[in-house]
């Protein structure tokens, strides 16, 4: 199973709650990666009746999934209450609007097919074997302990259902990661080592990301079948150090459970800004690399039982 990472889920939720009102200005990378996910979905022939968008953010993916599969009931889930409220305002028609009243009178429409709910990926608000398509864009790497979430995804998935996701991989943010490499393996076990280090040493201490093959192995262990994993790198270039920091902050912050209050996020950002400014002064290009993992897997027609065993049917020999 995937190695646990010391992420604090409460901090992750707080970060996205704070970003909900301005997230649309910073989610260009998420939208581009989701566009590439939909290109991969184009070649898959499915007709889902129920779809879950896991970590739906502002609901752009929910809207596109509903457009592609108008017959399906599409539920957007996010563990950030503020994100869910923002998604409802952005995607759902106003109850006071003429379009909403017209579609309601017809007994159909988006008001009936699309919904949003606050939920944890490890405690999905869906019945066993009730979902045909599980969709998740850049959420899995925020799972400190992925196994409970993967197990619950498998629980709600129907036999024959499809899971499709993206996540950041191990080389993500490699340009600003080297100086933190000394402590990357010690964060969970020895947080004091980090707290006692000078700020210039840990200024770029970042969350870690998992390897593509580890995700594929984890899906098989849970019960998914035929996982297909691929990866690409997207590199962003910046003309100003402050723009780089602004976009980096917009995509997420430090949610490590072992972080200490000895150094404030502001002091760490100022230290990184200084280093980036020095780099730019030398004529070096300012870039951020994102290793993007794309994966999909199917739920077998015969799902594993809760005890991990699979049912085998013995059929009588044909005459």
C-alpha positions in Angstrom: 0.0 0.0 0.0 1.0 3.6 -0.5 3.4 5.1 2.1 1.6 7.5 4.5 2.7 11.1 4.2 2.4 13.4 7.3 -0.3 15.7 5.9 -2.8 17.4 8.3 -6.3 17.2 6.7 -7.5 20.0 8.8 -4.9 22.3 7.4 -5.6 21.2 3.8 -9.3 22.0 4.4 -8.5 25.4 5.9 -6.2 26.3 3.0 -8.9 25.6 0.4 -11.6 27.3 2.4 -9.4 30.5 2.4 -8.8 30.2 -1.3 -12.4 29.5 -2.4 -13.3 33.2 -3.2 -10.2 33.7 -5.4 -9.4 30.2 -6.6 -10.7 30.8 -10.1 -7.8 33.2 -10.7 -5.3 30.5 -9.9 -6.8 27.3 -11.2 -5.6 27.6 -14.8 -3.3 24.6 -14.3 -6.1 22.5 -12.9 -8.3 23.4 -15.9 -5.6 22.5 -18.4 -4.9 19.2 -16.8 -8.6 18.4 -16.6 -8.9 19.2 -20.3 -6.2 16.6 -21.0 -8.1 14.2 -18.8 -11.2 14.7 -20.9 -9.2 14.0 -24.0 -8.4 10.6 -22.5 -12.0 10.1 -21.6 -13.0 10.7 -25.3 -11.8 7.2 -26.3 -13.7 5.4 -23.5 -17.2 4.2 -24.4 -19.3 4.5 -21.3 -22.9 5.6 -20.5 -22.9 6.3 -16.7 -26.1 6.8 -14.7 -24.3 8.2 -11.7 -21.0 10.2 -11.5 -18.9 11.4 -8.6 -16.5 14.3 -9.1 -14.1 13.8 -6.1 -12.6 17.1 -5.0 -14.7 19.1 -7.5 -13.5 22.6 -6.4 -15.5 25.3 -8.2 -17.4 22.7 -10.2 -16.0 23.1 -13.7 -15.5 19.4 -14.1 -19.0 18.7 -12.8 -20.4 21.0 -15.5 -18.4 19.3 -18.3 -19.3 15.8 -17.1 -23.0 16.7 -17.0 -22.7 18.1 -20.5 -21.1 14.9 -21.8 -23.5 12.6 -20.0 -26.8 14.4 -19.8 -28.6 11.3 -18.7 -26.4 10.9 -15.6 -26.8 12.2 -12.1 -23.6 14.1 -11.3 -22.6 14.8 -7.7 -19.7 17.1 -7.0 -17.9 16.4 -3.7 -15.3 18.5 -1.9 -14.1 18.6 1.7 -14.0 22.4 1.7 -17.4 23.9 2.6 -16.4 27.2 1.1 -15.5 25.5 -2.2 -18.9 23.7 -2.3 -20.8 27.0 -1.7 -18.8 28.7 -4.4 -19.4 25.8 -6.8 -23.2 25.9 -6.2 -23.3 29.7 -7.0 -21.2 29.2 -10.1 -22.8 26.1 -11.6 -26.3 25.8 -10.3 -29.0 28.1 -11.7 -30.5 30.5 -9.2 -33.8 29.2 -7.7 -35.2 32.7 -8.5 -34.2 32.6 -12.1 -36.6 32.1 -15.0 -34.5 29.2 -16.4 -34.6 27.3 -13.1 -38.4 27.7 -12.8 -38.9 26.7 -16.4 -36.8 23.5 -16.1 -38.4 22.7 -12.7 -41.8 22.9 -14.3 -40.7 20.5 -17.0 -39.4 18.1 -14.4 -35.9 18.0 -15.8 -32.8 20.1 -16.2 -29.5 20.8 -14.4 -31.3 21.6 -11.1 -32.2 17.9 -11.0 -29.1 16.3 -12.5 -26.3 18.2 -10.7 -25.8 18.5 -7.0 -22.9 19.3 -4.6 -22.1 18.1 -1.1 -19.3 18.5 1.4 -17.7 15.1 2.0 -14.5 13.3 2.9 -13.2 10.9 0.2 -12.9 8.2 2.9 -16.6 8.6 3.9 -18.5 9.0 0.6 -22.2 9.8 0.8 -23.1 7.0 -1.6 -24.5 3.6 -1.3 -22.5 0.4 -2.0 -22.1 -0.3 -5.8 -24.1 2.8 -6.8 -21.6 4.8 -9.0 -20.6 4.2 -12.6 -17.8 6.9 -13.0 -15.4 8.1 -10.4 -13.6 11.3 -11.5 -10.9 13.2 -9.6 -8.6 16.0 -10.9 -5.5 16.8 -8.8 -6.8 15.6 -5.4 -5.2 12.3 -4.6 -1.9 13.8 -3.7 -3.6 15.7 -0.8 -4.4 12.3 0.8 -1.9 11.7 3.6 -3.2 8.2 4.0 -4.8 7.2 0.7 -5.9 3.6 1.6 -9.2 4.5 3.4 -10.2 6.7 0.4 -9.4 4.1 -2.2 -11.3 1.5 -0.3 -14.4 3.7 -0.1 -14.1 4.5 -3.8 -14.1 0.8 -4.5 -17.1 0.3 -2.1 -19.4 2.8 -3.9 -18.3 1.7 -7.5 -20.5 -0.6 -9.4 -19.0 -3.7 -11.1 -17.8 -2.4 -14.5 -17.4 1.2 -13.1 -14.5 3.4 -14.2 -12.1 5.4 -12.0 -10.2 8.2 -13.7 -7.9 10.6 -11.9 -4.8 12.9 -12.0 -2.3 13.7 -9.3 1.1 15.4 -9.0 4.1 13.1 -9.2 7.5 13.0 -7.5 9.3 15.5 -9.7 6.8 18.3 -9.1 8.4 21.6 -8.1 11.8 20.1 -8.5 13.3 23.6 -9.1 12.7 24.8 -5.5 13.0 21.4 -3.8 16.7 20.6 -3.7 17.5 22.6 -0.5 14.8 20.8 1.4 16.0 17.3 0.3 18.1 16.9 3.5 15.0 16.8 5.6 12.4 15.2 3.3 12.7 11.8 4.8 12.7 13.2 8.4 9.6 15.3 8.5 7.3 12.6 9.9 9.8 11.0 12.3 11.9 13.9 13.5 10.1 17.3 13.3 12.6 18.7 15.9 15.4 18.4 13.3 13.4 20.7 11.0 12.5 23.1 13.8 16.1 23.5 14.9 17.4 24.2 11.3 18.1 27.7 10.1 15.4 29.2 7.9 17.6 29.3 4.8 17.8 25.5 5.0 14.1 24.7 5.2 12.7 27.6 3.3 11.7 25.3 0.4 10.5 22.4 2.6 7.6 21.1 0.6 5.1 18.3 0.7 6.1 15.1 -1.1 4.4 13.3 -4.0 4.1 9.7 -4.8 5.4 7.7 -7.8 3.1 6.8 -10.7 3.7 3.0 -10.3 2.8 3.1 -6.6 -0.6 4.5 -7.4 -1.2 1.6 -9.9 -0.1 -1.0 -7.4 -2.4 0.5 -4.7 -5.4 0.4 -7.0 -4.8 -3.3 -7.7 -4.4 -4.0 -4.0 -7.8 -2.4 -3.2 -9.5 -4.4 -5.9 -9.5 -2.3 -9.1 -8.4 -4.0 -12.3 -6.5 -3.1 -15.4 -4.9 0.1 -14.2 -3.3 2.2 -16.9 -0.9 4.9 -15.7 1.0 7.5 -17.7 2.8 10.7 -16.9 3.9 14.0 -18.5 5.7 17.1 -17.2 4.3 20.6 -17.6 6.8 23.5 -17.1 5.6 27.0 -16.3 7.9 30.0 -16.9 7.8 33.2 -15.0 9.2 36.6 -15.6 9.0 37.8 -12.0 9.8 36.0 -8.8 6.7 37.4 -7.1 4.5 36.0 -9.8 6.0 32.5 -9.3 5.3 32.7 -5.6 1.8 34.0 -6.1 0.9 31.1 -8.4 2.6 28.6 -6.1 0.6 29.9 -3.2 -2.6 29.8 -5.2 -2.2 26.1 -5.9 -1.8 25.1 -2.3 0.3 25.6 0.8 2.3 23.7 3.4 0.0 21.1 5.0 2.7 19.0 6.6 1.6 17.8 10.1 5.2 18.1 11.3 5.6 21.7 10.5 6.5 24.0 13.4 5.4 27.6 14.1 9.1 28.6 14.6 9.2 29.9 11.1 6.1 31.6 9.7 4.9 31.0 6.2 5.6 34.7 5.5 9.3 34.3 6.6 9.7 31.2 4.5 8.1 33.0 1.5 10.4 35.9 2.0 13.5 33.6 2.1 12.4 31.9 -1.1 11.6 35.2 -2.8 15.2 36.3 -2.0 16.6 33.2 -3.5 14.5 33.5 -6.6 15.4 37.2 -7.0 19.1 36.2 -6.9 18.5 33.6 -9.5 16.7 36.0 -11.8 19.5 38.6 -11.3 22.0 36.0 -12.7 19.9 35.7 -15.8 18.6 32.2 -14.9 15.1 31.3 -16.0 12.4 31.0 -13.4 10.4 27.9 -13.9 8.1 25.4 -12.0 7.8 21.9 -13.2 4.7 19.8 -12.5 4.9 16.0 -13.0 1.3 15.1 -13.8 0.2 11.5 -13.3 -2.9 10.3 -15.2 -4.5 7.0 -14.2 -7.6 5.0 -14.8 -8.8 1.6 -13.7 -11.9 -0.5 -13.9 -14.0 -2.3 -11.3 -14.1 -6.0 -12.1 -17.5 -7.7 -12.8 -16.9 -9.8 -9.7 -15.8 -7.5 -6.9 -13.7 -8.6 -4.0 -15.5 -9.3 -0.8 -14.9 -7.2 2.3 -12.5 -9.9 3.6 -10.4 -9.4 0.4 -11.4 -12.7 -1.2 -13.0 -13.0 -4.6 -16.1 -15.1 -5.3 -15.7 -18.0 -7.8 -18.7 -19.4 -9.5 -18.6 -23.1 -10.4 -21.0 -23.8 -13.3 -22.3 -27.2 -14.3 -20.7 -28.7 -17.4 -22.8 -28.3 -20.5 -24.3 -31.4 -21.9 
